């Protein structure tokens, strides 16, 4: 079984940076959701390569990064 690691960095202004390791796809969102809700407003999210392990998430990321080139995917 793969180990899941959650790391939190809190700066002097009280801003929290959260990172997740060992979780693939959208499972990371399920793991962090209760903590994020307790902390309050999420200002930004950046997904790691582990998030894009599923084809659905990979295609969603490609659409965003290619400025909306929907359906214009590179050959698999």
PDB file of N, H, CA, C and O in Angstrom:
ATOM      1  N   UNK A   1       0.843  -1.182   0.000  1.00  0.00           N
ATOM      2  CA  UNK A   1       0.000   0.000   0.000  1.00  0.00           C
ATOM      3  C   UNK A   1       0.887   1.243   0.000  1.00  0.00           C
ATOM      4  O   UNK A   1       1.859   1.332   0.751  1.00  0.00           O
ATOM      5  N   UNK A   2       0.536   2.190  -0.849  1.00  0.00           N
ATOM      6  H   UNK A   2      -0.253   2.118  -1.459  1.00  0.00           H
ATOM      7  CA  UNK A   2       1.299   3.422  -0.973  1.00  0.00           C
ATOM      8  C   UNK A   2       1.021   4.343   0.210  1.00  0.00           C
ATOM      9  O   UNK A   2      -0.121   4.467   0.652  1.00  0.00           O
ATOM     10  N   UNK A   3       2.059   4.981   0.716  1.00  0.00           N
ATOM     11  H   UNK A   3       2.986   4.881   0.356  1.00  0.00           H
ATOM     12  CA  UNK A   3       1.911   5.890   1.851  1.00  0.00           C
ATOM     13  C   UNK A   3       1.421   7.249   1.385  1.00  0.00           C
ATOM     14  O   UNK A   3       1.903   7.784   0.387  1.00  0.00           O
ATOM     15  N   UNK A   4       0.458   7.805   2.114  1.00  0.00           N
ATOM     16  H   UNK A   4       0.066   7.369   2.925  1.00  0.00           H
ATOM     17  CA  UNK A   4      -0.049   9.146   1.838  1.00  0.00           C
ATOM     18  C   UNK A   4       0.596  10.119   2.809  1.00  0.00           C
ATOM     19  O   UNK A   4       0.615   9.880   4.016  1.00  0.00           O
ATOM     20  N   UNK A   5       1.123  11.216   2.282  1.00  0.00           N
ATOM     21  H   UNK A   5       1.107  11.410   1.301  1.00  0.00           H
ATOM     22  CA  UNK A   5       1.765  12.230   3.116  1.00  0.00           C
ATOM     23  C   UNK A   5       1.121  13.581   2.855  1.00  0.00           C
ATOM     24  O   UNK A   5       1.032  14.020   1.708  1.00  0.00           O
ATOM     25  N   UNK A   6       0.675  14.240   3.912  1.00  0.00           N
ATOM     26  H   UNK A   6       0.748  13.883   4.843  1.00  0.00           H
ATOM     27  CA  UNK A   6       0.162  15.606   3.833  1.00  0.00           C
ATOM     28  C   UNK A   6       1.153  16.511   4.555  1.00  0.00           C
ATOM     29  O   UNK A   6       1.559  16.236   5.684  1.00  0.00           O
ATOM     30  N   UNK A   7       1.532  17.594   3.886  1.00  0.00           N
ATOM     31  H   UNK A   7       1.201  17.818   2.969  1.00  0.00           H
ATOM     32  CA  UNK A   7       2.462  18.554   4.491  1.00  0.00           C
ATOM     33  C   UNK A   7       1.807  19.925   4.504  1.00  0.00           C
ATOM     34  O   UNK A   7       1.120  20.317   3.561  1.00  0.00           O
ATOM     35  N   UNK A   8       2.036  20.646   5.602  1.00  0.00           N
ATOM     36  H   UNK A   8       2.594  20.328   6.368  1.00  0.00           H
ATOM     37  CA  UNK A   8       1.494  21.989   5.740  1.00  0.00           C
ATOM     38  C   UNK A   8       2.606  22.938   6.119  1.00  0.00           C
ATOM     39  O   UNK A   8       3.404  22.666   7.015  1.00  0.00           O
ATOM     40  N   UNK A   9       2.645  24.056   5.420  1.00  0.00           N
ATOM     41  H   UNK A   9       1.996  24.277   4.692  1.00  0.00           H
ATOM     42  CA  UNK A   9       3.597  25.120   5.731  1.00  0.00           C
ATOM     43  C   UNK A   9       2.767  26.366   6.048  1.00  0.00           C
ATOM     44  O   UNK A   9       1.956  26.804   5.232  1.00  0.00           O
ATOM     45  N   UNK A  10       2.974  26.927   7.227  1.00  0.00           N
ATOM     46  H   UNK A  10       3.633  26.571   7.890  1.00  0.00           H
ATOM     47  CA  UNK A  10       2.224  28.108   7.658  1.00  0.00           C
ATOM     48  C   UNK A  10       3.203  29.267   7.759  1.00  0.00           C
ATOM     49  O   UNK A  10       4.173  29.205   8.514  1.00  0.00           O
ATOM     50  N   UNK A  11       2.944  30.339   6.986  1.00  0.00           N
ATOM     51  H   UNK A  11       2.156  30.390   6.373  1.00  0.00           H
ATOM     52  CA  UNK A  11       3.866  31.475   7.029  1.00  0.00           C
ATOM     53  C   UNK A  11       3.511  32.422   8.166  1.00  0.00           C
ATOM     54  O   UNK A  11       2.534  32.202   8.882  1.00  0.00           O
ATOM     55  N   UNK A  12       4.294  33.461   8.330  1.00  0.00           N
ATOM     56  H   UNK A  12       5.088  33.640   7.749  1.00  0.00           H
ATOM     57  CA  UNK A  12       4.115  34.376   9.461  1.00  0.00           C
ATOM     58  C   UNK A  12       2.804  35.160   9.386  1.00  0.00           C
ATOM     59  O   UNK A  12       2.364  35.723  10.389  1.00  0.00           O
ATOM     60  N   UNK A  13       2.175  35.200   8.206  1.00  0.00           N
ATOM     61  H   UNK A  13       2.532  34.742   7.392  1.00  0.00           H
ATOM     62  CA  UNK A  13       0.889  35.886   8.056  1.00  0.00           C
ATOM     63  C   UNK A  13      -0.298  34.943   8.240  1.00  0.00           C
ATOM     64  O   UNK A  13      -1.451  35.361   8.125  1.00  0.00           O
ATOM     65  N   UNK A  14      -0.018  33.687   8.523  1.00  0.00           N
ATOM     66  H   UNK A  14       0.918  33.348   8.617  1.00  0.00           H
ATOM     67  CA  UNK A  14      -1.074  32.708   8.740  1.00  0.00           C
ATOM     68  C   UNK A  14      -1.549  32.004   7.485  1.00  0.00           C
ATOM     69  O   UNK A  14      -2.494  31.217   7.543  1.00  0.00           O
ATOM     70  N   UNK A  15      -0.913  32.269   6.349  1.00  0.00           N
ATOM     71  H   UNK A  15      -0.145  32.908   6.302  1.00  0.00           H
ATOM     72  CA  UNK A  15      -1.261  31.569   5.110  1.00  0.00           C
ATOM     73  C   UNK A  15      -0.756  30.139   5.183  1.00  0.00           C
ATOM     74  O   UNK A  15       0.354  29.883   5.651  1.00  0.00           O
ATOM     75  N   UNK A  16      -1.576  29.213   4.718  1.00  0.00           N
ATOM     76  H   UNK A  16      -2.478  29.421   4.338  1.00  0.00           H
ATOM     77  CA  UNK A  16      -1.246  27.797   4.784  1.00  0.00           C
ATOM     78  C   UNK A  16      -1.002  27.262   3.379  1.00  0.00           C
ATOM     79  O   UNK A  16      -1.820  27.453   2.478  1.00  0.00           O
ATOM     80  N   UNK A  17       0.128  26.592   3.203  1.00  0.00           N
ATOM     81  H   UNK A  17       0.792  26.436   3.934  1.00  0.00           H
ATOM     82  CA  UNK A  17       0.416  25.898   1.947  1.00  0.00           C
ATOM     83  C   UNK A  17       0.346  24.409   2.227  1.00  0.00           C
ATOM     84  O   UNK A  17       1.013  23.898   3.126  1.00  0.00           O
ATOM     85  N   UNK A  18      -0.464  23.728   1.451  1.00  0.00           N
ATOM     86  H   UNK A  18      -1.006  24.143   0.720  1.00  0.00           H
ATOM     87  CA  UNK A  18      -0.719  22.302   1.654  1.00  0.00           C
ATOM     88  C   UNK A  18      -0.157  21.523   0.475  1.00  0.00           C
ATOM     89  O   UNK A  18      -0.312  21.941  -0.673  1.00  0.00           O
ATOM     90  N   UNK A  19       0.487  20.404   0.741  1.00  0.00           N
ATOM     91  H   UNK A  19       0.613  20.065   1.674  1.00  0.00           H
ATOM     92  CA  UNK A  19       0.940  19.533  -0.345  1.00  0.00           C
ATOM     93  C   UNK A  19       0.603  18.091   0.001  1.00  0.00           C
ATOM     94  O   UNK A  19       0.634  17.686   1.163  1.00  0.00           O
ATOM     95  N   UNK A  20       0.283  17.332  -1.033  1.00  0.00           N
ATOM     96  H   UNK A  20       0.258  17.661  -1.977  1.00  0.00           H
ATOM     97  CA  UNK A  20      -0.127  15.938  -0.870  1.00  0.00           C
ATOM     98  C   UNK A  20       0.786  15.071  -1.717  1.00  0.00           C
ATOM     99  O   UNK A  20       1.061  15.384  -2.875  1.00  0.00           O
ATOM    100  N   UNK A  21       1.248  13.988  -1.134  1.00  0.00           N
ATOM    101  H   UNK A  21       1.025  13.734  -0.193  1.00  0.00           H
ATOM    102  CA  UNK A  21       2.070  13.019  -1.861  1.00  0.00           C
ATOM    103  C   UNK A  21       1.502  11.629  -1.645  1.00  0.00           C
ATOM    104  O   UNK A  21       0.988  11.316  -0.571  1.00  0.00           O
ATOM    105  N   UNK A  22       1.599  10.795  -2.679  1.00  0.00           N
ATOM    106  H   UNK A  22       2.017  11.050  -3.551  1.00  0.00           H
ATOM    107  CA  UNK A  22       1.162   9.407  -2.556  1.00  0.00           C
ATOM    108  C   UNK A  22      -0.296   9.178  -2.858  1.00  0.00           C
ATOM    109  O   UNK A  22      -0.829   8.107  -2.566  1.00  0.00           O
ATOM    110  N   UNK A  23      -0.962  10.178  -3.447  1.00  0.00           N
ATOM    111  H   UNK A  23      -0.529  11.047  -3.684  1.00  0.00           H
ATOM    112  CA  UNK A  23      -2.371  10.041  -3.808  1.00  0.00           C
ATOM    113  C   UNK A  23      -2.503  10.403  -5.285  1.00  0.00           C
ATOM    114  O   UNK A  23      -1.996  11.438  -5.718  1.00  0.00           O
ATOM    115  N   UNK A  24      -3.175   9.566  -6.051  1.00  0.00           N
ATOM    116  H   UNK A  24      -3.587   8.725  -5.699  1.00  0.00           H
ATOM    117  CA  UNK A  24      -3.299   9.806  -7.482  1.00  0.00           C
ATOM    118  C   UNK A  24      -4.709  10.244  -7.854  1.00  0.00           C
ATOM    119  O   UNK A  24      -5.681   9.910  -7.177  1.00  0.00           O
ATOM    120  N   UNK A  25      -4.798  10.993  -8.937  1.00  0.00           N
ATOM    121  H   UNK A  25      -4.008  11.265  -9.487  1.00  0.00           H
ATOM    122  CA  UNK A  25      -6.085  11.437  -9.454  1.00  0.00           C
ATOM    123  C   UNK A  25      -6.790  12.388  -8.510  1.00  0.00           C
ATOM    124  O   UNK A  25      -6.158  13.124  -7.752  1.00  0.00           O
ATOM    125  N   UNK A  26      -8.107  12.360  -8.568  1.00  0.00           N
ATOM    126  H   UNK A  26      -8.621  11.762  -9.183  1.00  0.00           H
ATOM    127  CA  UNK A  26      -8.903  13.281  -7.759  1.00  0.00           C
ATOM    128  C   UNK A  26      -9.018  12.852  -6.298  1.00  0.00           C
ATOM    129  O   UNK A  26      -9.628  13.561  -5.497  1.00  0.00           O
ATOM    130  N   UNK A  27      -8.445  11.709  -5.940  1.00  0.00           N
ATOM    131  H   UNK A  27      -7.950  11.133  -6.590  1.00  0.00           H
ATOM    132  CA  UNK A  27      -8.495  11.257  -4.545  1.00  0.00           C
ATOM    133  C   UNK A  27      -7.858  12.281  -3.612  1.00  0.00           C
ATOM    134  O   UNK A  27      -8.238  12.372  -2.445  1.00  0.00           O
ATOM    135  N   UNK A  28      -6.887  13.057  -4.114  1.00  0.00           N
ATOM    136  H   UNK A  28      -6.578  12.984  -5.062  1.00  0.00           H
ATOM    137  CA  UNK A  28      -6.244  14.062  -3.264  1.00  0.00           C
ATOM    138  C   UNK A  28      -7.254  15.120  -2.819  1.00  0.00           C
ATOM    139  O   UNK A  28      -7.158  15.643  -1.708  1.00  0.00           O
ATOM    140  N   UNK A  29      -8.212  15.434  -3.674  1.00  0.00           N
ATOM    141  H   UNK A  29      -8.290  15.009  -4.576  1.00  0.00           H
ATOM    142  CA  UNK A  29      -9.228  16.417  -3.307  1.00  0.00           C
ATOM    143  C   UNK A  29     -10.114  15.892  -2.182  1.00  0.00           C
ATOM    144  O   UNK A  29     -10.510  16.654  -1.301  1.00  0.00           O
ATOM    145  N   UNK A  30     -10.425  14.608  -2.204  1.00  0.00           N
ATOM    146  H   UNK A  30     -10.104  13.989  -2.921  1.00  0.00           H
ATOM    147  CA  UNK A  30     -11.232  14.010  -1.140  1.00  0.00           C
ATOM    148  C   UNK A  30     -10.470  13.986   0.179  1.00  0.00           C
ATOM    149  O   UNK A  30     -11.054  14.173   1.246  1.00  0.00           O
ATOM    150  N   UNK A  31      -9.160  13.755   0.098  1.00  0.00           N
ATOM    151  H   UNK A  31      -8.685  13.603  -0.769  1.00  0.00           H
ATOM    152  CA  UNK A  31      -8.323  13.710   1.302  1.00  0.00           C
ATOM    153  C   UNK A  31      -8.214  15.092   1.940  1.00  0.00           C
ATOM    154  O   UNK A  31      -8.259  15.213   3.164  1.00  0.00           O
ATOM    155  N   UNK A  32      -8.072  16.127   1.125  1.00  0.00           N
ATOM    156  H   UNK A  32      -8.035  16.028   0.131  1.00  0.00           H
ATOM    157  CA  UNK A  32      -7.822  17.472   1.658  1.00  0.00           C
ATOM    158  C   UNK A  32      -9.081  18.295   1.922  1.00  0.00           C
ATOM    159  O   UNK A  32      -9.020  19.305   2.623  1.00  0.00           O
ATOM    160  N   UNK A  33     -10.213  17.880   1.371  1.00  0.00           N
ATOM    161  H   UNK A  33     -10.262  17.060   0.801  1.00  0.00           H
ATOM    162  CA  UNK A  33     -11.439  18.675   1.488  1.00  0.00           C
ATOM    163  C   UNK A  33     -11.826  19.027   2.927  1.00  0.00           C
ATOM    164  O   UNK A  33     -12.093  20.199   3.195  1.00  0.00           O
ATOM    165  N   UNK A  34     -11.871  18.078   3.866  1.00  0.00           N
ATOM    166  H   UNK A  34     -11.654  17.126   3.648  1.00  0.00           H
ATOM    167  CA  UNK A  34     -12.264  18.440   5.233  1.00  0.00           C
ATOM    168  C   UNK A  34     -11.314  19.456   5.877  1.00  0.00           C
ATOM    169  O   UNK A  34     -11.750  20.330   6.626  1.00  0.00           O
ATOM    170  N   UNK A  35     -10.041  19.340   5.587  1.00  0.00           N
ATOM    171  H   UNK A  35      -9.686  18.630   4.979  1.00  0.00           H
ATOM    172  CA  UNK A  35      -9.056  20.261   6.164  1.00  0.00           C
ATOM    173  C   UNK A  35      -9.226  21.640   5.546  1.00  0.00           C
ATOM    174  O   UNK A  35      -9.207  22.647   6.254  1.00  0.00           O
ATOM    175  N   UNK A  36      -9.392  21.691   4.233  1.00  0.00           N
ATOM    176  H   UNK A  36      -9.408  20.873   3.658  1.00  0.00           H
ATOM    177  CA  UNK A  36      -9.581  22.976   3.547  1.00  0.00           C
ATOM    178  C   UNK A  36     -10.851  23.670   4.028  1.00  0.00           C
ATOM    179  O   UNK A  36     -10.861  24.887   4.213  1.00  0.00           O
ATOM    180  N   UNK A  37     -11.917  22.908   4.231  1.00  0.00           N
ATOM    181  H   UNK A  37     -11.909  21.919   4.081  1.00  0.00           H
ATOM    182  CA  UNK A  37     -13.159  23.498   4.740  1.00  0.00           C
ATOM    183  C   UNK A  37     -12.966  24.077   6.139  1.00  0.00           C
ATOM    184  O   UNK A  37     -13.512  25.133   6.458  1.00  0.00           O
ATOM    185  N   UNK A  38     -12.194  23.391   6.966  1.00  0.00           N
ATOM    186  H   UNK A  38     -11.750  22.533   6.707  1.00  0.00           H
ATOM    187  CA  UNK A  38     -11.940  23.876   8.322  1.00  0.00           C
ATOM    188  C   UNK A  38     -11.050  25.125   8.324  1.00  0.00           C
ATOM    189  O   UNK A  38     -11.219  26.010   9.162  1.00  0.00           O
ATOM    190  N   UNK A  39     -10.109  25.189   7.387  1.00  0.00           N
ATOM    191  H   UNK A  39      -9.971  24.470   6.707  1.00  0.00           H
ATOM    192  CA  UNK A  39      -9.198  26.328   7.323  1.00  0.00           C
ATOM    193  C   UNK A  39      -9.857  27.575   6.743  1.00  0.00           C
ATOM    194  O   UNK A  39      -9.508  28.693   7.123  1.00  0.00           O
ATOM    195  N   UNK A  40     -10.801  27.395   5.834  1.00  0.00           N
ATOM    196  H   UNK A  40     -11.085  26.487   5.526  1.00  0.00           H
ATOM    197  CA  UNK A  40     -11.468  28.556   5.237  1.00  0.00           C
ATOM    198  C   UNK A  40     -11.223  28.675   3.751  1.00  0.00           C
ATOM    199  O   UNK A  40     -11.164  27.674   3.038  1.00  0.00           O
ATOM    200  N   UNK A  41     -11.081  29.903   3.285  1.00  0.00           N
ATOM    201  H   UNK A  41     -11.130  30.717   3.864  1.00  0.00           H
ATOM    202  CA  UNK A  41     -10.986  30.227   1.866  1.00  0.00           C
ATOM    203  C   UNK A  41      -9.723  29.669   1.211  1.00  0.00           C
ATOM    204  O   UNK A  41      -8.609  29.937   1.661  1.00  0.00           O
ATOM    205  N   UNK A  42      -9.911  28.887   0.140  1.00  0.00           N
ATOM    206  H   UNK A  42     -10.816  28.670  -0.226  1.00  0.00           H
ATOM    207  CA  UNK A  42      -8.786  28.382  -0.648  1.00  0.00           C
ATOM    208  C   UNK A  42      -8.488  29.432  -1.709  1.00  0.00           C
ATOM    209  O   UNK A  42      -9.349  29.756  -2.528  1.00  0.00           O
ATOM    210  N   UNK A  43      -7.271  29.963  -1.696  1.00  0.00           N
ATOM    211  H   UNK A  43      -6.572  29.700  -1.031  1.00  0.00           H
ATOM    212  CA  UNK A  43      -6.897  31.029  -2.613  1.00  0.00           C
ATOM    213  C   UNK A  43      -6.446  30.473  -3.960  1.00  0.00           C
ATOM    214  O   UNK A  43      -6.781  31.041  -4.999  1.00  0.00           O
ATOM    215  N   UNK A  44      -5.697  29.377  -3.963  1.00  0.00           N
ATOM    216  H   UNK A  44      -5.425  28.915  -3.118  1.00  0.00           H
ATOM    217  CA  UNK A  44      -5.184  28.817  -5.210  1.00  0.00           C
ATOM    218  C   UNK A  44      -4.918  27.333  -5.039  1.00  0.00           C
ATOM    219  O   UNK A  44      -4.677  26.851  -3.932  1.00  0.00           O
ATOM    220  N   UNK A  45      -4.967  26.612  -6.165  1.00  0.00           N
ATOM    221  H   UNK A  45      -5.163  27.004  -7.064  1.00  0.00           H
ATOM    222  CA  UNK A  45      -4.620  25.195  -6.179  1.00  0.00           C
ATOM    223  C   UNK A  45      -3.707  24.931  -7.367  1.00  0.00           C
ATOM    224  O   UNK A  45      -3.914  25.463  -8.458  1.00  0.00           O
ATOM    225  N   UNK A  46      -2.707  24.112  -7.142  1.00  0.00           N
ATOM    226  H   UNK A  46      -2.539  23.679  -6.256  1.00  0.00           H
ATOM    227  CA  UNK A  46      -1.828  23.668  -8.212  1.00  0.00           C
ATOM    228  C   UNK A  46      -1.758  22.157  -8.126  1.00  0.00           C
ATOM    229  O   UNK A  46      -1.387  21.606  -7.089  1.00  0.00           O
ATOM    230  N   UNK A  47      -2.108  21.489  -9.202  1.00  0.00           N
ATOM    231  H   UNK A  47      -2.409  21.936 -10.045  1.00  0.00           H
ATOM    232  CA  UNK A  47      -2.089  20.032  -9.202  1.00  0.00           C
ATOM    233  C   UNK A  47      -0.709  19.524  -9.614  1.00  0.00           C
ATOM    234  O   UNK A  47      -0.052  20.090 -10.487  1.00  0.00           O
ATOM    235  N   UNK A  48      -0.291  18.446  -8.965  1.00  0.00           N
ATOM    236  H   UNK A  48      -0.825  17.985  -8.256  1.00  0.00           H
ATOM    237  CA  UNK A  48       0.980  17.804  -9.301  1.00  0.00           C
ATOM    238  C   UNK A  48       0.754  16.778 -10.412  1.00  0.00           C
ATOM    239  O   UNK A  48      -0.381  16.546 -10.829  1.00  0.00           O
ATOM    240  N   UNK A  49       1.814  16.181 -10.876  1.00  0.00           N
ATOM    241  H   UNK A  49       2.736  16.369 -10.538  1.00  0.00           H
ATOM    242  CA  UNK A  49       1.724  15.166 -11.929  1.00  0.00           C
ATOM    243  C   UNK A  49       0.849  13.990 -11.496  1.00  0.00           C
ATOM    244  O   UNK A  49       0.186  13.380 -12.334  1.00  0.00           O
ATOM    245  N   UNK A  50       0.836  13.663 -10.207  1.00  0.00           N
ATOM    246  H   UNK A  50       1.375  14.158  -9.525  1.00  0.00           H
ATOM    247  CA  UNK A  50       0.016  12.546  -9.706  1.00  0.00           C
ATOM    248  C   UNK A  50      -1.472  12.773  -9.981  1.00  0.00           C
ATOM    249  O   UNK A  50      -2.216  11.814 -10.185  1.00  0.00           O
ATOM    250  N   UNK A  51      -1.902  14.019  -9.989  1.00  0.00           N
ATOM    251  H   UNK A  51      -1.298  14.798  -9.823  1.00  0.00           H
ATOM    252  CA  UNK A  51      -3.310  14.330 -10.248  1.00  0.00           C
ATOM    253  C   UNK A  51      -3.705  13.905 -11.656  1.00  0.00           C
ATOM    254  O   UNK A  51      -4.837  13.478 -11.883  1.00  0.00           O
ATOM    255  N   UNK A  52      -2.783  14.021 -12.592  1.00  0.00           N
ATOM    256  H   UNK A  52      -1.864  14.369 -12.408  1.00  0.00           H
ATOM    257  CA  UNK A  52      -3.081  13.771 -13.997  1.00  0.00           C
ATOM    258  C   UNK A  52      -2.810  12.328 -14.426  1.00  0.00           C
ATOM    259  O   UNK A  52      -2.603  12.062 -15.610  1.00  0.00           O
ATOM    260  N   UNK A  53      -2.812  11.400 -13.473  1.00  0.00           N
ATOM    261  H   UNK A  53      -2.980  11.615 -12.511  1.00  0.00           H
ATOM    262  CA  UNK A  53      -2.584   9.998 -13.818  1.00  0.00           C
ATOM    263  C   UNK A  53      -3.775   9.371 -14.522  1.00  0.00           C
ATOM    264  O   UNK A  53      -3.611   8.407 -15.270  1.00  0.00           O
ATOM    265  N   UNK A  54      -4.974   9.903 -14.296  1.00  0.00           N
ATOM    266  H   UNK A  54      -5.107  10.687 -13.689  1.00  0.00           H
ATOM    267  CA  UNK A  54      -6.135   9.381 -15.015  1.00  0.00           C
ATOM    268  C   UNK A  54      -6.271  10.153 -16.323  1.00  0.00           C
ATOM    269  O   UNK A  54      -5.938  11.337 -16.387  1.00  0.00           O
ATOM    270  N   UNK A  55      -6.759   9.484 -17.363  1.00  0.00           N
ATOM    271  H   UNK A  55      -7.030   8.523 -17.311  1.00  0.00           H
ATOM    272  CA  UNK A  55      -6.889  10.134 -18.673  1.00  0.00           C
ATOM    273  C   UNK A  55      -7.854  11.307 -18.612  1.00  0.00           C
ATOM    274  O   UNK A  55      -7.634  12.326 -19.268  1.00  0.00           O
ATOM    275  N   UNK A  56      -8.925  11.175 -17.828  1.00  0.00           N
ATOM    276  H   UNK A  56      -9.103  10.348 -17.295  1.00  0.00           H
ATOM    277  CA  UNK A  56      -9.905  12.257 -17.717  1.00  0.00           C
ATOM    278  C   UNK A  56      -9.256  13.522 -17.172  1.00  0.00           C
ATOM    279  O   UNK A  56      -9.458  14.608 -17.716  1.00  0.00           O
ATOM    280  N   UNK A  57      -8.478  13.390 -16.100  1.00  0.00           N
ATOM    281  H   UNK A  57      -8.314  12.508 -15.658  1.00  0.00           H
ATOM    282  CA  UNK A  57      -7.814  14.551 -15.524  1.00  0.00           C
ATOM    283  C   UNK A  57      -6.730  15.083 -16.447  1.00  0.00           C
ATOM    284  O   UNK A  57      -6.514  16.293 -16.527  1.00  0.00           O
ATOM    285  N   UNK A  58      -6.048  14.184 -17.144  1.00  0.00           N
ATOM    286  H   UNK A  58      -6.223  13.202 -17.079  1.00  0.00           H
ATOM    287  CA  UNK A  58      -5.007  14.614 -18.074  1.00  0.00           C
ATOM    288  C   UNK A  58      -5.622  15.455 -19.186  1.00  0.00           C
ATOM    289  O   UNK A  58      -5.093  16.511 -19.534  1.00  0.00           O
ATOM    290  N   UNK A  59      -6.740  14.990 -19.744  1.00  0.00           N
ATOM    291  H   UNK A  59      -7.169  14.132 -19.461  1.00  0.00           H
ATOM    292  CA  UNK A  59      -7.398  15.731 -20.820  1.00  0.00           C
ATOM    293  C   UNK A  59      -7.927  17.067 -20.306  1.00  0.00           C
ATOM    294  O   UNK A  59      -7.838  18.070 -21.015  1.00  0.00           O
ATOM    295  N   UNK A  60      -8.466  17.106 -19.111  1.00  0.00           N
ATOM    296  H   UNK A  60      -8.538  16.292 -18.535  1.00  0.00           H
ATOM    297  CA  UNK A  60      -8.947  18.363 -18.538  1.00  0.00           C
ATOM    298  C   UNK A  60      -7.796  19.341 -18.384  1.00  0.00           C
ATOM    299  O   UNK A  60      -7.946  20.523 -18.694  1.00  0.00           O
ATOM    300  N   UNK A  61      -6.663  18.875 -17.915  1.00  0.00           N
ATOM    301  H   UNK A  61      -6.542  17.915 -17.663  1.00  0.00           H
ATOM    302  CA  UNK A  61      -5.486  19.732 -17.782  1.00  0.00           C
ATOM    303  C   UNK A  61      -4.975  20.194 -19.120  1.00  0.00           C
ATOM    304  O   UNK A  61      -4.533  21.335 -19.251  1.00  0.00           O
ATOM    305  N   UNK A  62      -5.026  19.332 -20.123  1.00  0.00           N
ATOM    306  H   UNK A  62      -5.385  18.405 -20.017  1.00  0.00           H
ATOM    307  CA  UNK A  62      -4.577  19.703 -21.460  1.00  0.00           C
ATOM    308  C   UNK A  62      -5.460  20.802 -22.023  1.00  0.00           C
ATOM    309  O   UNK A  62      -4.954  21.743 -22.634  1.00  0.00           O
ATOM    310  N   UNK A  63      -6.782  20.701 -21.828  1.00  0.00           N
ATOM    311  H   UNK A  63      -7.193  19.936 -21.332  1.00  0.00           H
ATOM    312  CA  UNK A  63      -7.694  21.722 -22.328  1.00  0.00           C
ATOM    313  C   UNK A  63      -7.378  23.077 -21.723  1.00  0.00           C
ATOM    314  O   UNK A  63      -7.378  24.085 -22.429  1.00  0.00           O
ATOM    315  N   UNK A  64      -7.111  23.115 -20.435  1.00  0.00           N
ATOM    316  H   UNK A  64      -7.111  22.296 -19.861  1.00  0.00           H
ATOM    317  CA  UNK A  64      -6.807  24.370 -19.757  1.00  0.00           C
ATOM    318  C   UNK A  64      -5.470  24.926 -20.236  1.00  0.00           C
ATOM    319  O   UNK A  64      -5.361  26.116 -20.531  1.00  0.00           O
ATOM    320  N   UNK A  65      -4.458  24.071 -20.314  1.00  0.00           N
ATOM    321  H   UNK A  65      -4.547  23.105 -20.074  1.00  0.00           H
ATOM    322  CA  UNK A  65      -3.128  24.537 -20.666  1.00  0.00           C
ATOM    323  C   UNK A  65      -3.024  24.937 -22.133  1.00  0.00           C
ATOM    324  O   UNK A  65      -2.155  25.735 -22.487  1.00  0.00           O
ATOM    325  N   UNK A  66      -3.884  24.406 -22.993  1.00  0.00           N
ATOM    326  H   UNK A  66      -4.590  23.759 -22.706  1.00  0.00           H
ATOM    327  CA  UNK A  66      -3.792  24.718 -24.411  1.00  0.00           C
ATOM    328  C   UNK A  66      -4.793  25.804 -24.806  1.00  0.00           C
ATOM    329  O   UNK A  66      -5.143  25.940 -25.978  1.00  0.00           O
ATOM    330  N   UNK A  67      -5.241  26.561 -23.836  1.00  0.00           N
ATOM    331  H   UNK A  67      -4.957  26.451 -22.884  1.00  0.00           H
ATOM    332  CA  UNK A  67      -6.153  27.687 -24.038  1.00  0.00           C
ATOM    333  C   UNK A  67      -7.425  27.279 -24.770  1.00  0.00           C
ATOM    334  O   UNK A  67      -7.860  27.943 -25.711  1.00  0.00           O
ATOM    335  N   UNK A  68      -8.015  26.168 -24.316  1.00  0.00           N
ATOM    336  H   UNK A  68      -7.662  25.629 -23.552  1.00  0.00           H
ATOM    337  CA  UNK A  68      -9.319  25.766 -24.794  1.00  0.00           C
ATOM    338  C   UNK A  68      -9.328  25.004 -26.099  1.00  0.00           C
ATOM    339  O   UNK A  68     -10.338  25.015 -26.803  1.00  0.00           O
ATOM    340  N   UNK A  69      -8.250  24.350 -26.440  1.00  0.00           N
ATOM    341  H   UNK A  69      -7.430  24.341 -25.867  1.00  0.00           H
ATOM    342  CA  UNK A  69      -8.231  23.568 -27.673  1.00  0.00           C
ATOM    343  C   UNK A  69      -8.979  22.257 -27.449  1.00  0.00           C
ATOM    344  O   UNK A  69      -8.394  21.177 -27.527  1.00  0.00           O
ATOM    345  N   UNK A  70     -10.270  22.363 -27.173  1.00  0.00           N
ATOM    346  H   UNK A  70     -10.745  23.241 -27.110  1.00  0.00           H
ATOM    347  CA  UNK A  70     -11.066  21.192 -26.850  1.00  0.00           C
ATOM    348  C   UNK A  70     -11.054  20.186 -27.991  1.00  0.00           C
ATOM    349  O   UNK A  70     -11.291  20.533 -29.149  1.00  0.00           O
ATOM    350  N   UNK A  71     -10.777  18.947 -27.647  1.00  0.00           N
ATOM    351  H   UNK A  71     -10.585  18.666 -26.706  1.00  0.00           H
ATOM    352  CA  UNK A  71     -10.763  17.886 -28.617  1.00  0.00           C
ATOM    353  C   UNK A  71      -9.483  17.821 -29.426  1.00  0.00           C
ATOM    354  O   UNK A  71      -9.322  16.905 -30.232  1.00  0.00           O
ATOM    355  N   UNK A  72      -8.582  18.743 -29.242  1.00  0.00           N
ATOM    356  H   UNK A  72      -8.712  19.486 -28.587  1.00  0.00           H
ATOM    357  CA  UNK A  72      -7.330  18.780 -29.999  1.00  0.00           C
ATOM    358  C   UNK A  72      -6.226  18.163 -29.160  1.00  0.00           C
ATOM    359  O   UNK A  72      -5.326  18.863 -28.695  1.00  0.00           O
ATOM    360  N   UNK A  73      -6.294  16.850 -28.966  1.00  0.00           N
ATOM    361  H   UNK A  73      -7.024  16.282 -29.344  1.00  0.00           H
ATOM    362  CA  UNK A  73      -5.363  16.156 -28.104  1.00  0.00           C
ATOM    363  C   UNK A  73      -4.220  15.578 -28.920  1.00  0.00           C
ATOM    364  O   UNK A  73      -4.408  15.195 -30.075  1.00  0.00           O
ATOM    365  N   UNK A  74      -3.040  15.515 -28.325  1.00  0.00           N
ATOM    366  H   UNK A  74      -2.887  15.826 -27.386  1.00  0.00           H
ATOM    367  CA  UNK A  74      -1.944  14.864 -29.037  1.00  0.00           C
ATOM    368  C   UNK A  74      -2.239  13.368 -29.185  1.00  0.00           C
ATOM    369  O   UNK A  74      -3.005  12.803 -28.403  1.00  0.00           O
ATOM    370  N   UNK A  75      -1.641  12.743 -30.170  1.00  0.00           N
ATOM    371  H   UNK A  75      -1.019  13.202 -30.805  1.00  0.00           H
ATOM    372  CA  UNK A  75      -1.848  11.314 -30.374  1.00  0.00           C
ATOM    373  C   UNK A  75      -1.360  10.530 -29.171  1.00  0.00           C
ATOM    374  O   UNK A  75      -0.291  10.800 -28.625  1.00  0.00           O
ATOM    375  N   UNK A  76      -2.172   9.544 -28.763  1.00  0.00           N
ATOM    376  H   UNK A  76      -3.041   9.324 -29.207  1.00  0.00           H
ATOM    377  CA  UNK A  76      -1.799   8.713 -27.606  1.00  0.00           C
ATOM    378  C   UNK A  76      -0.787   7.678 -27.993  1.00  0.00           C
ATOM    379  O   UNK A  76      -0.356   6.890 -27.151  1.00  0.00           O
TER     380      UNK A  76
END
